[in-house]
Amino acid sequence: MILNLATNHLFNSAPFSHPPTLKSLGFFNSVFPTFNSFSKTPNFSFTARRRSSAGVVRARAPDYYSVLNLSSNATLPEIKAAYRKLARKFHPDMNKGPGAEDKFKEISAAYEVLSDSERRSLYDRYGEAGLRGDYDGADDSSHEVDPFEVFGAFFGDSNGAFGGRDESGGMNFNLSYNGRQGLDISHDLFLSFEESIYGAEIETEVSCYEMCENCRGTGATYSSSIKSCTNCGGRGGVVKTQKTPFGIMSQVSTCSKCGGDGNIITDHCKNCGGRGKLQTKRTIKVVIPPGATDGVTMQFRGEGNVDNKRGIVGDLLLVLHVNEKKGIRRDGIHLYSNVNVDYTQAILGTVIKVETVDGLRDLQIPSGIQFGDTVKLPHMGVPDINKPSKRGDHHFVVKVQIPKHISDEERILVEKLASYKASSTGCSSSFTENLRHHSGQYEASNSKSDNGASFWKSIKNFWGQKQSGERFASVSVDASVYSSRPPSSPFSFTLSTVFILTCIFTLLGKVSCYTVLLQKQNAKQQKKTDI
């Protein structure tokens, strides 16, 4: 079996042998209120008129027969037909004329008596006096009424939404849209990202209930094992009317004997346990249209579970789940991705390879593109599910990458480019000085070892110089050592000053000691010369 999501299958139900019951019609626990002139609800309670009598009770003329325009030997189908005809004519909702309501009450009372074989027999023998005990006994007395006759009085023999009569003359309602619980099948179907874009034909297993072949869905071993419920007459429920201070109320209740099925099975099928169905799995092929969306529920009419007893069938509901694709996100019929480009590529422009649902494609990056700009590949998005010839675009959001570390060669080139740009665009002198300052920092860092060696060489020359009468020595230091260094903080300046002063005083002390030593040597030599 192939199910096409692009088409809508309609279900044409075949006739079933079992008429619907009250359980399938959804009438249980329903209350039919008493009719009054202020309500639009039909009156389903029937009050018999009382007649006073004295002396010996005699049979009297059949007034109820005349109310329904019938003879005393009218059959039950004739009584039903006459009641339906007159009820439609004089119902207060259909006839607003004077006296219509009273006439309708008389018709209802007559039908209530004549449609009941026992009460009709009492009426034929004793007249209305024979009926008084039915209502004068106890206020909470109740009797059963067939609700199908009541509905049939207003909706006649129509086969529309309210049904019609069956072969036996009773009402057979066509309300199969009620009580569908358990008939619809819900199934989750998972699709890849590409399958949702291009569509696919997928085989999947669906759990469902199939009719038991042994009993043909009846739940009985033999057809003779199915007996009509005598308590409800095969209807699945009974209506009890009860006289209350507010009027006569009628309530539909489930038949306690058959549980609402209308039939009683004496010998259950061993294969299905009397349920008439078996749980199984069915393999189906589903045609997914291009452009399917995540979370969408697709409905296939008539492909659900079948209820042979009620003569109705459910639908198959497929819930689509689309798996995500890394690097690509969907918004309607358009696709979106991020693409990283180098800053040089953003400046000069380039062509890069990008991943799409159609594979790798070339994407032209224009020169001078900015961070966050988008470049699109037209007609490479998602097809419109309602118009497959229309397809969206694939948008690429550009992310310009700025490196945190660059080589010395790259830095020199960038600085030259910045210097050229500054000079060509007439930037302020502060920008040029700042650029020179950072350039000096870079050059100082490269010549740091040479500058340091020059400084310590000067110190070494000072200590190694010959005797001199000079009390102060000059130290030669390359000016680039200081000019290339960033401005010092106050603490650093104080520390440097202390260090320099310490060095100077130390040098002075050593020079003094050296001078005293020389004087002593000169004095010794002078003594030797005098001797």
C-alpha positions as a printed NumPy array, in Angstrom:
array([[  0.   ,   0.   ,   0.   ],
       [  1.354,   3.41 ,  -1.011],
       [  0.077,   6.502,   0.75 ],
       [  0.635,   9.809,  -0.955],
       [  0.715,  12.875,   1.27 ],
       [  0.053,  15.068,  -1.736],
       [ -3.392,  13.516,  -2.255],
       [ -6.377,  13.226,   0.067],
       [ -7.943,   9.768,   0.231],
       [-11.626,   9.606,   1.06 ],
       [-13.067,   6.583,   2.79 ],
       [-16.231,   4.939,   1.481],
       [-17.432,   2.577,   4.169],
       [-18.9  ,  -0.731,   3.151],
       [-22.15 ,  -1.857,   4.75 ],
       [-21.796,  -3.782,   7.981],
       [-24.108,  -6.348,   9.397],
       [-24.282,  -4.811,  12.882],
       [-26.383,  -1.682,  13.408],
       [-24.913,   1.   ,  15.661],
       [-25.81 ,   0.89 ,  19.331],
       [-26.23 ,   3.554,  21.975],
       [-22.655,   2.93 ,  23.033],
       [-21.396,   4.021,  19.63 ],
       [-23.853,   6.899,  19.343],
       [-22.666,   8.598,  22.523],
       [-26.106,   8.945,  24.202],
       [-25.099,   7.548,  27.586],
       [-25.666,   9.677,  30.646],
       [-27.701,  12.107,  28.542],
       [-30.753,  13.726,  30.079],
       [-33.796,  14.76 ,  28.056],
       [-35.598,  17.562,  29.911],
       [-39.332,  18.084,  30.053],
       [-40.758,  20.343,  27.369],
       [-42.127,  23.717,  28.304],
       [-43.164,  26.743,  26.335],
       [-39.954,  28.629,  27.238],
       [-37.52 ,  25.965,  26.022],
       [-36.395,  25.023,  22.545],
       [-35.726,  21.47 ,  23.691],
       [-38.302,  18.917,  22.497],
       [-40.483,  17.311,  25.09 ],
       [-39.684,  13.662,  25.594],
       [-41.995,  13.173,  28.54 ],
       [-45.595,  12.298,  28.008],
       [-48.329,  13.063,  30.506],
       [-51.636,  11.193,  30.242],
       [-54.801,  13.122,  30.876],
       [-56.825,  11.932,  33.832],
       [-60.536,  11.318,  33.694],
       [-62.821,  11.16 ,  36.684],
       [-64.994,   8.083,  37.022],
       [-67.711,   6.908,  39.307],
       [-69.324,   3.563,  39.879],
       [-68.404,   0.658,  37.708],
       [-65.528,   1.2  ,  35.325],
       [-66.577,   0.552,  31.742],
       [-64.599,   0.471,  28.564],
       [-65.103,   3.679,  26.682],
       [-64.464,   5.099,  23.223],
       [-60.796,   5.103,  22.156],
       [-60.111,   8.853,  22.293],
       [-56.376,   8.325,  21.805],
       [-57.067,   6.599,  18.514],
       [-59.006,   9.586,  17.294],
       [-56.249,  11.94 ,  18.381],
       [-53.859,  10.082,  16.08 ],
       [-56.536,   9.629,  13.39 ],
       [-56.338,   5.847,  13.712],
       [-58.756,   3.01 ,  14.079],
       [-58.775,   0.837,  17.174],
       [-57.199,  -2.052,  15.302],
       [-54.203,  -0.018,  14.011],
       [-50.874,  -1.804,  13.997],
       [-47.753,  -0.552,  15.768],
       [-46.039,   0.654,  12.526],
       [-49.211,   2.594,  11.657],
       [-49.208,   4.187,  15.117],
       [-45.551,   5.184,  14.732],
       [-46.113,   6.637,  11.279],
       [-49.141,   8.632,  12.419],
       [-47.284,   9.987,  15.421],
       [-44.275,  11.101,  13.357],
       [-46.519,  12.872,  10.898],
       [-48.515,  14.752,  13.543],
       [-45.472,  15.479,  15.73 ],
       [-43.707,  17.257,  12.895],
       [-46.87 ,  19.216,  12.151],
       [-47.726,  20.426,  15.668],
       [-44.337,  20.624,  17.379],
       [-44.044,  24.093,  19.025],
       [-40.654,  24.717,  17.406],
       [-42.18 ,  24.146,  13.973],
       [-45.724,  25.403,  14.524],
       [-46.184,  28.751,  16.26 ],
       [-49.946,  28.761,  15.839],
       [-52.339,  28.929,  18.787],
       [-53.159,  25.579,  20.298],
       [-50.185,  23.823,  18.674],
       [-48.553,  23.144,  22.027],
       [-51.693,  21.621,  23.556],
       [-52.25 ,  19.561,  20.435],
       [-48.676,  18.288,  20.581],
       [-49.163,  17.249,  24.228],
       [-52.298,  15.288,  23.273],
       [-50.473,  13.569,  20.434],
       [-47.558,  12.702,  22.738],
       [-49.858,  11.333,  25.428],
       [-51.756,   9.229,  22.899],
       [-48.573,   7.82 ,  21.398],
       [-47.138,   7.052,  24.849],
       [-50.081,   4.843,  25.623],
       [-50.741,   3.222,  22.245],
       [-47.075,   2.4  ,  21.543],
       [-46.869,   0.381,  24.762],
       [-48.62 ,  -2.967,  24.354],
       [-49.473,  -3.368,  28.076],
       [-50.795,   0.154,  28.51 ],
       [-52.683,  -0.051,  25.245],
       [-54.33 ,  -3.228,  26.447],
       [-55.383,  -1.521,  29.693],
       [-56.663,   1.464,  27.758],
       [-58.688,  -0.716,  25.377],
       [-60.282,  -2.55 ,  28.32 ],
       [-60.784,   0.216,  30.891],
       [-60.08 ,   3.508,  29.181],
       [-58.085,   6.18 ,  30.984],
       [-59.176,   4.884,  34.353],
       [-57.072,   1.802,  33.728],
       [-54.001,   3.986,  33.292],
       [-54.247,   6.018,  36.479],
       [-52.271,   3.557,  38.576],
       [-49.17 ,   4.132,  36.452],
       [-48.708,   7.65 ,  37.742],
       [-50.607,   7.631,  41.037],
       [-48.571,   4.874,  42.678],
       [-45.127,   6.188,  43.666],
       [-43.5  ,   9.374,  42.493],
       [-40.216,   7.655,  41.831],
       [-41.649,   4.943,  39.566],
       [-39.999,   4.601,  36.158],
       [-40.602,   2.862,  32.885],
       [-38.485,   2.271,  29.794],
       [-38.99 ,   4.22 ,  26.578],
       [-37.303,   3.575,  23.256],
       [-35.403,   6.815,  22.445],
       [-35.145,   5.959,  18.747],
       [-38.891,   6.381,  18.32 ],
       [-38.698,   9.831,  19.865],
       [-35.932,  10.992,  17.532],
       [-37.617,   9.306,  14.614],
       [-40.723,  11.401,  15.188],
       [-38.772,  14.545,  14.317],
       [-36.242,  13.364,  11.738],
       [-38.346,  10.8  ,   9.885],
       [-36.808,   8.376,   7.425],
       [-33.857,  10.553,   6.378],
       [-30.503,   8.887,   5.809],
       [-28.56 ,  12.07 ,   6.483],
       [-26.669,  13.08 ,   9.552],
       [-29.519,  11.985,  11.833],
       [-29.945,   8.581,  10.178],
       [-33.154,   6.788,   9.383],
       [-35.168,   3.688,  10.105],
       [-33.778,   0.202,   9.89 ],
       [-35.532,  -2.8  ,   8.39 ],
       [-37.495,  -3.477,  11.561],
       [-38.945,   0.032,  11.618],
       [-36.76 ,   1.305,  14.48 ],
       [-34.383,   4.232,  14.214],
       [-30.838,   3.59 ,  12.941],
       [-28.737,   6.71 ,  13.6  ],
       [-25.737,   7.51 ,  11.419],
       [-23.523,   9.231,  14.004],
       [-20.292,   7.44 ,  13.229],
       [-18.271,  10.578,  13.913],
       [-18.883,  10.055,  17.629],
       [-16.888,   7.59 ,  19.675],
       [-13.838,   7.425,  17.359],
       [-11.449,   6.935,  20.221],
       [ -9.009,   4.137,  19.442],
       [ -9.727,   4.157,  15.718],
       [ -7.256,   6.845,  14.639],
       [ -3.611,   5.727,  14.387],
       [ -0.894,   8.23 ,  15.288],
       [  2.583,   7.395,  14.004],
       [  5.869,   9.35 ,  14.249],
       [  7.892,   9.428,  11.025],
       [ 11.494,  10.682,  11.096],
       [ 13.026,  12.258,   7.99 ],
       [ 16.548,  13.326,   7.122],
       [ 17.135,  16.967,   6.251],
       [ 17.573,  16.1  ,   2.577],
       [ 14.373,  13.989,   2.51 ],
       [ 12.371,  16.939,   3.816],
       [ 13.852,  19.139,   1.06 ],
       [ 13.512,  16.864,  -1.955],
       [ 10.782,  14.5  ,  -0.781],
       [ 11.068,  10.735,  -0.606],
       [  9.205,   7.437,  -0.698],
       [  9.63 ,   5.754,   2.675],
       [  8.558,   2.353,   3.972],
       [  7.494,   2.302,   7.602],
       [  5.753,  -0.096,   9.984],
       [  2.576,   1.079,  11.679],
       [  0.981,  -0.639,  14.685],
       [ -2.726,  -1.172,  14.081],
       [ -5.666,  -3.485,  14.763],
       [ -6.826,  -5.901,  12.091],
       [-10.119,  -7.772,  11.985],
       [ -9.971, -11.273,  13.399],
       [-10.342, -13.635,  10.445],
       [-11.698, -16.483,  12.573],
       [-14.789, -14.649,  13.776],
       [-14.903, -11.974,  11.045],
       [-14.875,  -9.267,  13.7  ],
       [-17.929, -10.485,  15.592],
       [-16.019, -11.825,  18.597],
       [-18.122, -15.022,  18.613],
       [-17.106, -18.533,  17.662],
       [-20.322, -19.084,  15.704],
       [-22.963, -16.709,  14.436],
       [-25.501, -18.552,  16.558],
       [-23.491, -17.518,  19.626],
       [-24.594, -13.89 ,  19.177],
       [-27.844, -13.174,  20.966],
       [-29.701,  -9.88 ,  20.989],
       [-29.879,  -8.368,  24.436],
       [-33.373,  -8.81 ,  25.825],
       [-32.91 ,  -6.058,  28.377],
       [-32.388,  -3.225,  25.894],
       [-33.8  ,  -4.804,  22.758],
       [-30.414,  -4.718,  21.028],
       [-30.061,  -0.943,  21.354],
       [-27.263,  -0.973,  23.931],
       [-29.064,   1.3  ,  26.37 ],
       [-32.389,   2.142,  27.94 ],
       [-34.224,   5.374,  28.665],
       [-35.872,   5.715,  32.044],
       [-38.483,   8.399,  32.637],
       [-39.175,   9.572,  36.13 ],
       [-41.726,  11.962,  37.527],
       [-40.121,  14.747,  39.551],
       [-41.361,  18.026,  41.049],
       [-39.899,  19.731,  37.978],
       [-41.632,  17.472,  35.507],
       [-41.051,  14.101,  33.953],
       [-37.341,  13.619,  33.159],
       [-35.913,  11.036,  30.776],
       [-32.357,   9.764,  31.079],
       [-30.405,   7.44 ,  28.788],
       [-28.208,   4.901,  30.551],
       [-26.002,   2.025,  29.483],
       [-27.608,  -1.367,  29.439],
       [-26.234,  -3.211,  32.437],
       [-26.653,  -6.589,  30.794],
       [-24.811,  -6.147,  27.484],
       [-22.581,  -3.228,  28.459],
       [-23.873,  -1.086,  25.605],
       [-23.046,  -3.535,  22.785],
       [-26.643,  -4.538,  22.179],
       [-25.637,  -8.192,  21.809],
       [-24.611, -10.909,  24.184],
       [-22.019, -13.463,  23.041],
       [-22.406, -16.874,  24.617],
       [-19.27 , -18.43 ,  23.07 ],
       [-16.32 , -16.058,  22.556],
       [-13.767, -16.48 ,  19.798],
       [-10.62 , -18.152,  21.092],
       [ -8.35 , -16.388,  18.606],
       [ -9.15 , -12.795,  19.63 ],
       [-10.727, -13.356,  23.04 ],
       [-14.068, -11.957,  21.895],
       [-12.695,  -8.549,  20.891],
       [-13.096,  -9.157,  17.177],
       [ -9.676,  -7.665,  16.372],
       [ -5.983,  -8.444,  16.736],
       [ -3.039,  -6.089,  17.152],
       [ -0.528,  -6.362,  14.349],
       [  1.929,  -4.314,  12.285],
       [  1.323,  -3.104,   8.789],
       [  4.061,  -2.029,   6.363],
       [  3.128,   0.964,   4.259],
       [  4.912,   3.145,   1.718],
       [  4.556,   6.858,   2.284],
       [  5.282,   9.425,  -0.433],
       [  6.704,  12.547,   1.231],
       [  6.268,  15.693,  -0.898],
       [  9.199,  18.123,  -1.326],
       [  9.345,  20.868,   1.283],
       [  7.867,  18.902,   4.203],
       [  8.068,  20.808,   7.496],
       [  9.023,  19.54 ,  10.932],
       [  6.053,  18.934,  13.263],
       [  3.428,  18.771,  10.509],
       [  0.71 ,  16.113,  10.893],
       [ -0.446,  14.474,   7.657],
       [ -3.84 ,  12.755,   7.643],
       [ -4.849,   9.748,   5.522],
       [ -8.58 ,   9.182,   5.659],
       [ -9.785,   5.621,   6.021],
       [ -6.34 ,   4.169,   6.762],
       [ -6.836,   3.728,  10.505],
       [ -8.355,   0.96 ,  12.584],
       [-11.692,  -0.577,  11.588],
       [-14.566,  -1.195,  13.982],
       [-16.73 ,  -3.831,  12.345],
       [-19.378,  -3.74 ,  15.041],
       [-20.051,  -0.029,  14.651],
       [-19.247,   0.106,  10.961],
       [-16.741,   2.965,  11.192],
       [-13.06 ,   3.351,  10.387],
       [-10.381,   5.712,  11.661],
       [ -7.641,   7.733,   9.988],
       [ -3.867,   7.416,   9.879],
       [ -2.08 ,  10.457,  11.339],
       [  1.61 ,  10.774,  10.443],
       [  3.598,  13.263,  12.537],
       [  6.732,  14.316,  10.629],
       [ 10.011,  14.943,  12.47 ],
       [ 12.886,  16.423,  10.446],
       [ 16.442,  15.824,  11.682],
       [ 18.688,  18.88 ,  11.818],
       [ 21.737,  19.292,   9.569],
       [ 24.923,  20.699,  11.082],
       [ 25.803,  24.104,   9.73 ],
       [ 22.469,  24.686,   7.972],
       [ 19.284,  26.012,   9.53 ],
       [ 15.889,  26.387,   7.905],
       [ 13.419,  29.257,   8.075],
       [ 10.387,  28.654,   5.873],
       [ 11.613,  28.012,   2.339],
       [ 15.01 ,  29.692,   2.921],
       [ 18.236,  28.175,   4.292],
       [ 20.901,  29.995,   6.329],
       [ 24.581,  29.201,   7.034],
       [ 27.608,  30.99 ,   8.49 ],
       [ 30.809,  31.327,   6.451],
       [ 34.222,  32.474,   7.784],
       [ 36.581,  34.575,   5.63 ],
       [ 40.034,  36.029,   6.343],
       [ 40.38 ,  39.792,   6.651],
       [ 42.506,  39.882,   3.523],
       [ 39.786,  37.964,   1.663],
       [ 37.2  ,  40.41 ,   2.937],
       [ 39.312,  43.297,   1.618],
       [ 40.281,  41.826,  -1.736],
       [ 37.313,  39.511,  -2.367],
       [ 37.561,  35.822,  -3.213],
       [ 35.722,  32.648,  -4.212],
       [ 35.276,  29.936,  -1.578],
       [ 33.662,  26.492,  -1.449],
       [ 30.492,  26.213,   0.672],
       [ 28.29 ,  23.267,   1.609],
       [ 24.682,  23.242,   0.371],
       [ 21.937,  20.628,   0.17 ],
       [ 23.069,  20.121,  -3.44 ],
       [ 26.692,  19.507,  -2.435],
       [ 29.729,  21.827,  -2.562],
       [ 29.236,  25.04 ,  -4.522],
       [ 31.366,  28.116,  -5.297],
       [ 30.41 ,  31.285,  -3.414],
       [ 31.638,  34.658,  -4.686],
       [ 32.742,  36.945,  -1.839],
       [ 32.785,  40.567,  -3.088],
       [ 35.669,  42.86 ,  -2.112],
       [ 35.067,  45.126,   0.846],
       [ 32.411,  42.887,   2.443],
       [ 31.6  ,  43.714,   6.062],
       [ 31.084,  41.524,   9.094],
       [ 27.484,  40.238,   9.188],
       [ 26.744,  40.863,   5.495],
       [ 24.941,  38.08 ,   3.624],
       [ 25.643,  36.508,   0.259],
       [ 23.028,  34.214,  -1.249],
       [ 22.867,  31.399,  -3.738],
       [ 19.483,  31.836,  -5.441],
       [ 17.062,  28.93 ,  -5.896],
       [ 19.065,  26.567,  -3.69 ],
       [ 16.733,  26.597,  -0.676],
       [ 13.567,  24.62 ,   0.12 ],
       [ 10.759,  23.975,  -2.395],
       [  7.33 ,  25.356,  -1.538],
       [  5.189,  22.359,  -0.532],
       [  2.147,  23.945,  -2.19 ],
       [  4.084,  24.97 ,  -5.312],
       [  7.137,  22.711,  -5.817],
       [  8.362,  24.751,  -8.809],
       [  9.04 ,  27.658,  -6.42 ],
       [ 12.209,  27.287,  -4.374],
       [ 13.812,  29.505,  -1.761],
       [ 17.401,  30.787,  -1.479],
       [ 20.429,  29.734,   0.56 ],
       [ 21.79 ,  32.726,   2.5  ],
       [ 25.369,  32.813,   3.857],
       [ 26.197,  35.17 ,   6.732],
       [ 29.825,  36.369,   6.457],
       [ 32.017,  36.28 ,   9.578],
       [ 35.296,  38.201,   9.024],
       [ 38.158,  36.638,  11.027],
       [ 40.697,  39.084,  12.594],
       [ 43.899,  37.217,  13.679],
       [ 45.2  ,  37.725,  17.201],
       [ 48.819,  36.96 ,  16.248],
       [ 50.615,  37.75 ,  13.01 ],
       [ 54.192,  37.213,  11.815],
       [ 56.826,  39.941,  11.7  ],
       [ 56.565,  40.187,   7.961],
       [ 52.785,  40.562,   8.127],
       [ 53.09 ,  43.261,  10.756],
       [ 55.555,  45.249,   8.676],
       [ 53.26 ,  45.036,   5.67 ],
       [ 50.219,  46.057,   7.689],
       [ 52.094,  48.997,   9.243],
       [ 53.263,  50.14 ,   5.827],
       [ 49.705,  49.833,   4.556],
       [ 48.417,  51.813,   7.528],
       [ 51.095,  54.467,   7.057],
       [ 50.286,  54.732,   3.375],
       [ 46.57 ,  54.95 ,   4.099],
       [ 47.177,  57.632,   6.722],
       [ 49.264,  59.72 ,   4.382],
       [ 46.913,  59.275,   1.425],
       [ 43.774,  60.087,   3.368],
       [ 45.314,  62.998,   5.329],
       [ 44.929,  61.594,   8.813],
       [ 45.79 ,  63.753,  11.822],
       [ 49.34 ,  64.036,  13.161],
       [ 48.309,  62.255,  16.354],
       [ 47.502,  59.142,  14.366],
       [ 50.891,  59.369,  12.601],
       [ 52.762,  59.856,  15.886],
       [ 50.896,  56.936,  17.417],
       [ 51.837,  54.782,  14.467],
       [ 55.504,  55.859,  14.775],
       [ 55.396,  55.188,  18.509],
       [ 54.154,  51.621,  17.986],
       [ 56.703,  51.203,  15.187],
       [ 59.467,  52.36 ,  17.551],
       [ 58.277,  49.865,  20.116],
       [ 58.532,  47.091,  17.59 ],
       [ 62.047,  48.168,  16.47 ],
       [ 63.172,  48.528,  20.083],
       [ 61.99 ,  45.025,  20.869],
       [ 64.05 ,  43.684,  17.962],
       [ 67.234,  45.58 ,  18.992],
       [ 66.814,  45.161,  22.726],
       [ 69.797,  42.86 ,  23.116],
       [ 72.079,  45.18 ,  21.122],
       [ 71.072,  48.245,  23.102],
       [ 71.546,  46.403,  26.377],
       [ 75.009,  45.262,  25.325],
       [ 75.977,  48.858,  24.475],
       [ 74.881,  50.051,  27.914],
       [ 76.82 ,  47.423,  29.837],
       [ 79.855,  47.996,  27.597],
       [ 79.915,  51.588,  28.737],
       [ 79.882,  50.477,  32.371],
       [ 82.719,  48.069,  31.711],
       [ 84.807,  50.755,  30.051],
       [ 84.289,  52.966,  33.087],
       [ 85.607,  50.346,  35.5  ],
       [ 88.48 ,  49.488,  33.244],
       [ 89.704,  53.033,  32.569],
       [ 93.156,  54.194,  33.762],
       [ 93.824,  56.581,  36.581],
       [ 92.495,  59.971,  36.007],
       [ 92.233,  63.042,  38.067],
       [ 88.563,  63.432,  37.103],
       [ 86.146,  62.895,  39.968],
       [ 83.137,  62.183,  37.678],
       [ 82.883,  59.755,  34.826],
       [ 80.544,  60.016,  31.848],
       [ 78.581,  56.971,  30.785],
       [ 77.7  ,  56.616,  27.128],
       [ 74.348,  54.943,  26.462],
       [ 72.58 ,  54.648,  23.159],
       [ 69.666,  57.032,  23.167],
       [ 67.404,  54.523,  21.483],
       [ 67.392,  52.465,  24.68 ],
       [ 65.34 ,  55.143,  26.396],
       [ 63.542,  56.568,  23.456],
       [ 62.205,  53.192,  22.526],
       [ 60.832,  52.425,  25.98 ],
       [ 57.319,  53.362,  26.948],
       [ 56.836,  56.109,  29.556],
       [ 57.598,  54.885,  33.063],
       [ 55.275,  55.067,  35.965],
       [ 56.159,  57.297,  39.019],
       [ 57.228,  54.279,  41.021],
       [ 59.502,  53.067,  38.234],
       [ 60.997,  56.562,  37.898],
       [ 61.738,  56.753,  41.665],
       [ 63.307,  53.313,  41.652],
       [ 65.498,  54.236,  38.666],
       [ 66.625,  57.455,  40.354],
       [ 67.623,  55.613,  43.545],
       [ 69.52 ,  53.042,  41.511],
       [ 71.419,  55.685,  39.559],
       [ 72.324,  57.68 ,  42.699],
       [ 73.556,  54.515,  44.403],
       [ 75.777,  53.746,  41.45 ],
       [ 77.17 ,  57.295,  41.429],
       [ 78.01 ,  57.297,  45.16 ],
       [ 79.581,  53.877,  44.851],
       [ 81.729,  55.098,  41.982],
       [ 82.728,  58.189,  43.933],
       [ 83.755,  56.092,  46.933],
       [ 85.901,  53.814,  44.819],
       [ 87.509,  56.794,  43.102],
       [ 88.343,  58.334,  46.498],
       [ 89.894,  55.12 ,  47.727],
       [ 91.892,  54.827,  44.537],
       [ 93.145,  58.422,  44.904],
       [ 94.257,  57.833,  48.52 ],
       [ 96.12 ,  54.711,  47.49 ],
       [ 97.951,  56.591,  44.753],
       [ 98.951,  59.342,  47.186],
       [100.436,  56.783,  49.586],
       [102.451,  55.212,  46.8  ],
       [103.741,  58.609,  45.708],
       [104.77 ,  59.383,  49.292],
       [106.765,  56.14 ,  49.588],
       [108.55 ,  56.804,  46.344],
       [109.392,  60.337,  47.505],
       [110.996,  59.011,  50.722],
       [113.13 ,  56.565,  48.776],
       [114.287,  59.356,  46.549],
       [115.278,  61.543,  49.553],
       [117.305,  58.729,  51.102]])
